[in-house]
Amino acid sequence: MRLAPLLLASLAVPATAGPFDGLYRAGEGWDCKSVGSDGGALAVRDDVFYGVESACRLTNPVAVNGMSAVLYDAECSGEGESYAKRMMLMRVPEGLAVIEDGFVNVLEPCP
């Protein structure tokens, strides 16, 4: 009977949850409650990266050999615009590195 609560808890996790799913913040003072707003939380949920007033559907995942990283094609929309880019997500000791052409953001997990 002790396994029943564990089994039920595991069923509550979405089947499509990815390796980077979670809430993140870009630093101290960022609100971990409101996703996507200026100064709010950033999130990865079900193959979508939610940034500040934007969302990117992450497709065509390619595991990076020898690293805790995945390279994606990102189809994004925000502020009335649609655009595509490449995005790599990588686990780092501080949380999650979001790597794009020319820059890296390290996000801390929300408490």
CNS distance restraints for C-alpha pairs under 8 A (distance, minus, plus):
assign (resid   2 and name CA) (resid   6 and name CA) 7.50 0.50 0.50
assign (resid   3 and name CA) (resid   7 and name CA) 6.10 0.50 0.50
assign (resid   4 and name CA) (resid   8 and name CA) 6.16 0.50 0.50
assign (resid   5 and name CA) (resid   9 and name CA) 6.07 0.50 0.50
assign (resid   6 and name CA) (resid  10 and name CA) 6.20 0.50 0.50
assign (resid   7 and name CA) (resid  11 and name CA) 6.37 0.50 0.50
assign (resid   8 and name CA) (resid  12 and name CA) 6.57 0.50 0.50
assign (resid   9 and name CA) (resid  13 and name CA) 7.18 0.50 0.50
assign (resid  13 and name CA) (resid  17 and name CA) 7.16 0.50 0.50
assign (resid  16 and name CA) (resid  46 and name CA) 5.65 0.50 0.50
assign (resid  16 and name CA) (resid  47 and name CA) 7.92 0.50 0.50
assign (resid  17 and name CA) (resid  21 and name CA) 6.23 0.50 0.50
assign (resid  17 and name CA) (resid  45 and name CA) 6.83 0.50 0.50
assign (resid  17 and name CA) (resid  46 and name CA) 5.33 0.50 0.50
assign (resid  17 and name CA) (resid  47 and name CA) 7.74 0.50 0.50
assign (resid  18 and name CA) (resid  45 and name CA) 7.37 0.50 0.50
assign (resid  18 and name CA) (resid  46 and name CA) 6.26 0.50 0.50
assign (resid  18 and name CA) (resid  47 and name CA) 6.65 0.50 0.50
assign (resid  20 and name CA) (resid  44 and name CA) 6.31 0.50 0.50
assign (resid  20 and name CA) (resid  45 and name CA) 7.98 0.50 0.50
assign (resid  20 and name CA) (resid  89 and name CA) 7.52 0.50 0.50
assign (resid  20 and name CA) (resid  91 and name CA) 7.79 0.50 0.50
assign (resid  20 and name CA) (resid  96 and name CA) 7.71 0.50 0.50
assign (resid  21 and name CA) (resid  43 and name CA) 7.12 0.50 0.50
assign (resid  21 and name CA) (resid  44 and name CA) 4.58 0.50 0.50
assign (resid  21 and name CA) (resid  45 and name CA) 5.00 0.50 0.50
assign (resid  21 and name CA) (resid  46 and name CA) 7.00 0.50 0.50
assign (resid  21 and name CA) (resid  47 and name CA) 7.99 0.50 0.50
assign (resid  22 and name CA) (resid  43 and name CA) 5.68 0.50 0.50
assign (resid  22 and name CA) (resid  44 and name CA) 5.46 0.50 0.50
assign (resid  22 and name CA) (resid  45 and name CA) 6.62 0.50 0.50
assign (resid  22 and name CA) (resid 109 and name CA) 7.38 0.50 0.50
assign (resid  23 and name CA) (resid  32 and name CA) 7.09 0.50 0.50
assign (resid  23 and name CA) (resid  41 and name CA) 6.29 0.50 0.50
assign (resid  23 and name CA) (resid  42 and name CA) 5.88 0.50 0.50
assign (resid  23 and name CA) (resid  43 and name CA) 4.53 0.50 0.50
assign (resid  23 and name CA) (resid  44 and name CA) 6.75 0.50 0.50
assign (resid  23 and name CA) (resid 109 and name CA) 6.03 0.50 0.50
assign (resid  23 and name CA) (resid 110 and name CA) 5.53 0.50 0.50
assign (resid  24 and name CA) (resid  32 and name CA) 7.09 0.50 0.50
assign (resid  24 and name CA) (resid  41 and name CA) 5.66 0.50 0.50
assign (resid  24 and name CA) (resid  42 and name CA) 5.06 0.50 0.50
assign (resid  24 and name CA) (resid  43 and name CA) 5.83 0.50 0.50
assign (resid  24 and name CA) (resid  96 and name CA) 7.98 0.50 0.50
assign (resid  24 and name CA) (resid 107 and name CA) 5.75 0.50 0.50
assign (resid  24 and name CA) (resid 108 and name CA) 5.37 0.50 0.50
assign (resid  24 and name CA) (resid 109 and name CA) 4.36 0.50 0.50
assign (resid  24 and name CA) (resid 110 and name CA) 4.94 0.50 0.50
assign (resid  25 and name CA) (resid  30 and name CA) 5.75 0.50 0.50
assign (resid  25 and name CA) (resid  31 and name CA) 7.36 0.50 0.50
assign (resid  25 and name CA) (resid  32 and name CA) 6.58 0.50 0.50
assign (resid  25 and name CA) (resid  40 and name CA) 7.28 0.50 0.50
assign (resid  25 and name CA) (resid  41 and name CA) 5.19 0.50 0.50
assign (resid  25 and name CA) (resid  42 and name CA) 5.88 0.50 0.50
assign (resid  25 and name CA) (resid 107 and name CA) 5.48 0.50 0.50
assign (resid  25 and name CA) (resid 108 and name CA) 5.32 0.50 0.50
assign (resid  25 and name CA) (resid 109 and name CA) 6.34 0.50 0.50
assign (resid  25 and name CA) (resid 110 and name CA) 6.11 0.50 0.50
assign (resid  26 and name CA) (resid  30 and name CA) 6.63 0.50 0.50
assign (resid  26 and name CA) (resid  41 and name CA) 7.93 0.50 0.50
assign (resid  26 and name CA) (resid  42 and name CA) 7.82 0.50 0.50
assign (resid  26 and name CA) (resid 105 and name CA) 7.68 0.50 0.50
assign (resid  26 and name CA) (resid 106 and name CA) 6.94 0.50 0.50
assign (resid  26 and name CA) (resid 107 and name CA) 4.86 0.50 0.50
assign (resid  26 and name CA) (resid 108 and name CA) 6.28 0.50 0.50
assign (resid  27 and name CA) (resid 107 and name CA) 7.07 0.50 0.50
assign (resid  27 and name CA) (resid 108 and name CA) 6.67 0.50 0.50
assign (resid  29 and name CA) (resid  39 and name CA) 7.61 0.50 0.50
assign (resid  30 and name CA) (resid  39 and name CA) 4.96 0.50 0.50
assign (resid  30 and name CA) (resid  40 and name CA) 5.44 0.50 0.50
assign (resid  30 and name CA) (resid  41 and name CA) 6.60 0.50 0.50
assign (resid  31 and name CA) (resid  39 and name CA) 6.09 0.50 0.50
assign (resid  31 and name CA) (resid  40 and name CA) 4.49 0.50 0.50
assign (resid  31 and name CA) (resid  41 and name CA) 5.74 0.50 0.50
assign (resid  32 and name CA) (resid  40 and name CA) 5.88 0.50 0.50
assign (resid  32 and name CA) (resid  41 and name CA) 4.54 0.50 0.50
assign (resid  32 and name CA) (resid  42 and name CA) 7.94 0.50 0.50
assign (resid  32 and name CA) (resid 110 and name CA) 5.89 0.50 0.50
assign (resid  32 and name CA) (resid 111 and name CA) 7.92 0.50 0.50
assign (resid  33 and name CA) (resid  40 and name CA) 6.74 0.50 0.50
assign (resid  33 and name CA) (resid  41 and name CA) 6.30 0.50 0.50
assign (resid  34 and name CA) (resid  40 and name CA) 5.17 0.50 0.50
assign (resid  34 and name CA) (resid  41 and name CA) 5.82 0.50 0.50
assign (resid  35 and name CA) (resid  40 and name CA) 5.49 0.50 0.50
assign (resid  35 and name CA) (resid  41 and name CA) 4.52 0.50 0.50
assign (resid  35 and name CA) (resid  42 and name CA) 5.68 0.50 0.50
assign (resid  35 and name CA) (resid  43 and name CA) 6.73 0.50 0.50
assign (resid  35 and name CA) (resid  50 and name CA) 7.27 0.50 0.50
assign (resid  35 and name CA) (resid  51 and name CA) 7.93 0.50 0.50
assign (resid  35 and name CA) (resid  52 and name CA) 7.92 0.50 0.50
assign (resid  36 and name CA) (resid  40 and name CA) 5.93 0.50 0.50
assign (resid  36 and name CA) (resid  41 and name CA) 6.12 0.50 0.50
assign (resid  36 and name CA) (resid  42 and name CA) 5.92 0.50 0.50
assign (resid  36 and name CA) (resid  43 and name CA) 7.83 0.50 0.50
assign (resid  36 and name CA) (resid  50 and name CA) 5.95 0.50 0.50
assign (resid  36 and name CA) (resid  51 and name CA) 5.36 0.50 0.50
assign (resid  36 and name CA) (resid  52 and name CA) 4.47 0.50 0.50
assign (resid  36 and name CA) (resid  53 and name CA) 5.11 0.50 0.50
assign (resid  36 and name CA) (resid  54 and name CA) 6.81 0.50 0.50
assign (resid  37 and name CA) (resid  41 and name CA) 7.31 0.50 0.50
assign (resid  37 and name CA) (resid  52 and name CA) 5.37 0.50 0.50
assign (resid  37 and name CA) (resid  53 and name CA) 5.78 0.50 0.50
assign (resid  38 and name CA) (resid  52 and name CA) 5.61 0.50 0.50
assign (resid  38 and name CA) (resid  53 and name CA) 7.19 0.50 0.50
assign (resid  39 and name CA) (resid  52 and name CA) 7.74 0.50 0.50
assign (resid  40 and name CA) (resid  52 and name CA) 7.47 0.50 0.50
assign (resid  41 and name CA) (resid 110 and name CA) 7.82 0.50 0.50
assign (resid  42 and name CA) (resid  49 and name CA) 7.63 0.50 0.50
assign (resid  42 and name CA) (resid  50 and name CA) 5.55 0.50 0.50
assign (resid  42 and name CA) (resid  51 and name CA) 5.21 0.50 0.50
assign (resid  42 and name CA) (resid  52 and name CA) 6.98 0.50 0.50
assign (resid  43 and name CA) (resid  49 and name CA) 5.85 0.50 0.50
assign (resid  43 and name CA) (resid  50 and name CA) 5.01 0.50 0.50
assign (resid  43 and name CA) (resid  51 and name CA) 6.98 0.50 0.50
assign (resid  44 and name CA) (resid  48 and name CA) 5.58 0.50 0.50
assign (resid  44 and name CA) (resid  49 and name CA) 4.51 0.50 0.50
assign (resid  44 and name CA) (resid  50 and name CA) 6.15 0.50 0.50
assign (resid  45 and name CA) (resid  49 and name CA) 6.68 0.50 0.50
assign (resid  45 and name CA) (resid  50 and name CA) 7.96 0.50 0.50
assign (resid  47 and name CA) (resid  57 and name CA) 6.04 0.50 0.50
assign (resid  47 and name CA) (resid  58 and name CA) 5.14 0.50 0.50
assign (resid  47 and name CA) (resid  59 and name CA) 7.32 0.50 0.50
assign (resid  48 and name CA) (resid  55 and name CA) 6.61 0.50 0.50
assign (resid  48 and name CA) (resid  56 and name CA) 5.46 0.50 0.50
assign (resid  48 and name CA) (resid  57 and name CA) 4.47 0.50 0.50
assign (resid  48 and name CA) (resid  58 and name CA) 5.58 0.50 0.50
assign (resid  49 and name CA) (resid  55 and name CA) 5.64 0.50 0.50
assign (resid  49 and name CA) (resid  56 and name CA) 5.07 0.50 0.50
assign (resid  49 and name CA) (resid  57 and name CA) 6.51 0.50 0.50
assign (resid  49 and name CA) (resid  58 and name CA) 7.05 0.50 0.50
assign (resid  50 and name CA) (resid  54 and name CA) 5.97 0.50 0.50
assign (resid  50 and name CA) (resid  55 and name CA) 4.44 0.50 0.50
assign (resid  50 and name CA) (resid  56 and name CA) 6.48 0.50 0.50
assign (resid  51 and name CA) (resid  55 and name CA) 5.87 0.50 0.50
assign (resid  51 and name CA) (resid  56 and name CA) 7.95 0.50 0.50
assign (resid  53 and name CA) (resid  78 and name CA) 5.81 0.50 0.50
assign (resid  53 and name CA) (resid  79 and name CA) 6.76 0.50 0.50
assign (resid  54 and name CA) (resid  76 and name CA) 7.02 0.50 0.50
assign (resid  54 and name CA) (resid  77 and name CA) 5.65 0.50 0.50
assign (resid  54 and name CA) (resid  78 and name CA) 4.12 0.50 0.50
assign (resid  54 and name CA) (resid  79 and name CA) 7.09 0.50 0.50
assign (resid  55 and name CA) (resid  76 and name CA) 5.56 0.50 0.50
assign (resid  55 and name CA) (resid  77 and name CA) 5.68 0.50 0.50
assign (resid  55 and name CA) (resid  78 and name CA) 6.53 0.50 0.50
assign (resid  56 and name CA) (resid  74 and name CA) 5.48 0.50 0.50
assign (resid  56 and name CA) (resid  75 and name CA) 5.21 0.50 0.50
assign (resid  56 and name CA) (resid  76 and name CA) 3.96 0.50 0.50
assign (resid  56 and name CA) (resid  77 and name CA) 6.49 0.50 0.50
assign (resid  57 and name CA) (resid  74 and name CA) 5.51 0.50 0.50
assign (resid  57 and name CA) (resid  75 and name CA) 5.15 0.50 0.50
assign (resid  57 and name CA) (resid  76 and name CA) 6.28 0.50 0.50
assign (resid  58 and name CA) (resid  72 and name CA) 5.67 0.50 0.50
assign (resid  58 and name CA) (resid  73 and name CA) 5.84 0.50 0.50
assign (resid  58 and name CA) (resid  74 and name CA) 4.77 0.50 0.50
assign (resid  58 and name CA) (resid  75 and name CA) 6.72 0.50 0.50
assign (resid  59 and name CA) (resid  72 and name CA) 5.62 0.50 0.50
assign (resid  59 and name CA) (resid  73 and name CA) 5.18 0.50 0.50
assign (resid  59 and name CA) (resid  74 and name CA) 6.29 0.50 0.50
assign (resid  59 and name CA) (resid  75 and name CA) 7.80 0.50 0.50
assign (resid  60 and name CA) (resid  72 and name CA) 5.66 0.50 0.50
assign (resid  60 and name CA) (resid  73 and name CA) 5.93 0.50 0.50
assign (resid  61 and name CA) (resid  70 and name CA) 6.12 0.50 0.50
assign (resid  61 and name CA) (resid  71 and name CA) 5.67 0.50 0.50
assign (resid  61 and name CA) (resid  72 and name CA) 4.78 0.50 0.50
assign (resid  61 and name CA) (resid  73 and name CA) 7.31 0.50 0.50
assign (resid  62 and name CA) (resid  70 and name CA) 5.44 0.50 0.50
assign (resid  62 and name CA) (resid  71 and name CA) 5.12 0.50 0.50
assign (resid  62 and name CA) (resid  72 and name CA) 6.53 0.50 0.50
assign (resid  63 and name CA) (resid  68 and name CA) 7.99 0.50 0.50
assign (resid  63 and name CA) (resid  69 and name CA) 6.14 0.50 0.50
assign (resid  63 and name CA) (resid  70 and name CA) 4.46 0.50 0.50
assign (resid  63 and name CA) (resid  71 and name CA) 6.40 0.50 0.50
assign (resid  64 and name CA) (resid  68 and name CA) 7.21 0.50 0.50
assign (resid  64 and name CA) (resid  69 and name CA) 5.43 0.50 0.50
assign (resid  64 and name CA) (resid  70 and name CA) 5.56 0.50 0.50
assign (resid  64 and name CA) (resid  71 and name CA) 6.85 0.50 0.50
assign (resid  67 and name CA) (resid  90 and name CA) 7.72 0.50 0.50
assign (resid  68 and name CA) (resid  90 and name CA) 5.56 0.50 0.50
assign (resid  68 and name CA) (resid  91 and name CA) 5.62 0.50 0.50
assign (resid  69 and name CA) (resid  88 and name CA) 6.69 0.50 0.50
assign (resid  69 and name CA) (resid  89 and name CA) 5.51 0.50 0.50
assign (resid  69 and name CA) (resid  90 and name CA) 4.03 0.50 0.50
assign (resid  69 and name CA) (resid  91 and name CA) 6.50 0.50 0.50
assign (resid  70 and name CA) (resid  88 and name CA) 5.55 0.50 0.50
assign (resid  70 and name CA) (resid  89 and name CA) 5.54 0.50 0.50
assign (resid  70 and name CA) (resid  90 and name CA) 6.54 0.50 0.50
assign (resid  71 and name CA) (resid  86 and name CA) 7.15 0.50 0.50
assign (resid  71 and name CA) (resid  87 and name CA) 5.87 0.50 0.50
assign (resid  71 and name CA) (resid  88 and name CA) 4.22 0.50 0.50
assign (resid  71 and name CA) (resid  89 and name CA) 6.61 0.50 0.50
assign (resid  72 and name CA) (resid  86 and name CA) 5.77 0.50 0.50
assign (resid  72 and name CA) (resid  87 and name CA) 5.27 0.50 0.50
assign (resid  72 and name CA) (resid  88 and name CA) 5.96 0.50 0.50
assign (resid  73 and name CA) (resid  84 and name CA) 7.30 0.50 0.50
assign (resid  73 and name CA) (resid  85 and name CA) 6.13 0.50 0.50
assign (resid  73 and name CA) (resid  86 and name CA) 4.77 0.50 0.50
assign (resid  73 and name CA) (resid  87 and name CA) 6.38 0.50 0.50
assign (resid  74 and name CA) (resid  84 and name CA) 5.58 0.50 0.50
assign (resid  74 and name CA) (resid  85 and name CA) 5.23 0.50 0.50
assign (resid  74 and name CA) (resid  86 and name CA) 5.64 0.50 0.50
assign (resid  74 and name CA) (resid  87 and name CA) 6.28 0.50 0.50
assign (resid  75 and name CA) (resid  82 and name CA) 7.50 0.50 0.50
assign (resid  75 and name CA) (resid  83 and name CA) 6.15 0.50 0.50
assign (resid  75 and name CA) (resid  84 and name CA) 4.63 0.50 0.50
assign (resid  75 and name CA) (resid  85 and name CA) 6.77 0.50 0.50
assign (resid  76 and name CA) (resid  82 and name CA) 5.62 0.50 0.50
assign (resid  76 and name CA) (resid  83 and name CA) 5.26 0.50 0.50
assign (resid  76 and name CA) (resid  84 and name CA) 5.83 0.50 0.50
assign (resid  76 and name CA) (resid  85 and name CA) 7.80 0.50 0.50
assign (resid  77 and name CA) (resid  81 and name CA) 5.47 0.50 0.50
assign (resid  77 and name CA) (resid  82 and name CA) 4.32 0.50 0.50
assign (resid  77 and name CA) (resid  83 and name CA) 6.33 0.50 0.50
assign (resid  78 and name CA) (resid  82 and name CA) 6.68 0.50 0.50
assign (resid  85 and name CA) (resid 100 and name CA) 7.96 0.50 0.50
assign (resid  86 and name CA) (resid 100 and name CA) 6.44 0.50 0.50
assign (resid  86 and name CA) (resid 101 and name CA) 7.52 0.50 0.50
assign (resid  87 and name CA) (resid  98 and name CA) 6.98 0.50 0.50
assign (resid  87 and name CA) (resid  99 and name CA) 5.82 0.50 0.50
assign (resid  87 and name CA) (resid 100 and name CA) 5.09 0.50 0.50
assign (resid  87 and name CA) (resid 101 and name CA) 7.90 0.50 0.50
assign (resid  88 and name CA) (resid  97 and name CA) 7.97 0.50 0.50
assign (resid  88 and name CA) (resid  98 and name CA) 5.94 0.50 0.50
assign (resid  88 and name CA) (resid  99 and name CA) 4.99 0.50 0.50
assign (resid  88 and name CA) (resid 100 and name CA) 6.54 0.50 0.50
assign (resid  89 and name CA) (resid  96 and name CA) 6.80 0.50 0.50
assign (resid  89 and name CA) (resid  97 and name CA) 5.74 0.50 0.50
assign (resid  89 and name CA) (resid  98 and name CA) 4.92 0.50 0.50
assign (resid  89 and name CA) (resid  99 and name CA) 6.32 0.50 0.50
assign (resid  90 and name CA) (resid  96 and name CA) 5.75 0.50 0.50
assign (resid  90 and name CA) (resid  97 and name CA) 5.08 0.50 0.50
assign (resid  90 and name CA) (resid  98 and name CA) 6.70 0.50 0.50
assign (resid  90 and name CA) (resid  99 and name CA) 7.89 0.50 0.50
assign (resid  91 and name CA) (resid  95 and name CA) 6.07 0.50 0.50
assign (resid  91 and name CA) (resid  96 and name CA) 4.85 0.50 0.50
assign (resid  91 and name CA) (resid  97 and name CA) 6.27 0.50 0.50
assign (resid  92 and name CA) (resid  96 and name CA) 5.62 0.50 0.50
assign (resid  92 and name CA) (resid  97 and name CA) 6.39 0.50 0.50
assign (resid  94 and name CA) (resid 106 and name CA) 7.24 0.50 0.50
assign (resid  94 and name CA) (resid 107 and name CA) 7.26 0.50 0.50
assign (resid  94 and name CA) (resid 108 and name CA) 5.89 0.50 0.50
assign (resid  94 and name CA) (resid 109 and name CA) 7.95 0.50 0.50
assign (resid  95 and name CA) (resid 106 and name CA) 6.92 0.50 0.50
assign (resid  95 and name CA) (resid 107 and name CA) 5.73 0.50 0.50
assign (resid  95 and name CA) (resid 108 and name CA) 4.77 0.50 0.50
assign (resid  95 and name CA) (resid 109 and name CA) 5.59 0.50 0.50
assign (resid  96 and name CA) (resid 106 and name CA) 5.66 0.50 0.50
assign (resid  96 and name CA) (resid 107 and name CA) 5.12 0.50 0.50
assign (resid  96 and name CA) (resid 108 and name CA) 6.57 0.50 0.50
assign (resid  96 and name CA) (resid 109 and name CA) 7.53 0.50 0.50
assign (resid  97 and name CA) (resid 104 and name CA) 6.57 0.50 0.50
assign (resid  97 and name CA) (resid 105 and name CA) 5.64 0.50 0.50
assign (resid  97 and name CA) (resid 106 and name CA) 4.36 0.50 0.50
assign (resid  97 and name CA) (resid 107 and name CA) 6.17 0.50 0.50
assign (resid  98 and name CA) (resid 104 and name CA) 5.71 0.50 0.50
assign (resid  98 and name CA) (resid 105 and name CA) 5.17 0.50 0.50
assign (resid  98 and name CA) (resid 106 and name CA) 6.30 0.50 0.50
assign (resid  98 and name CA) (resid 107 and name CA) 7.57 0.50 0.50
assign (resid  99 and name CA) (resid 103 and name CA) 6.15 0.50 0.50
assign (resid  99 and name CA) (resid 104 and name CA) 4.53 0.50 0.50
assign (resid  99 and name CA) (resid 105 and name CA) 6.54 0.50 0.50
assign (resid 100 and name CA) (resid 104 and name CA) 6.36 0.50 0.50
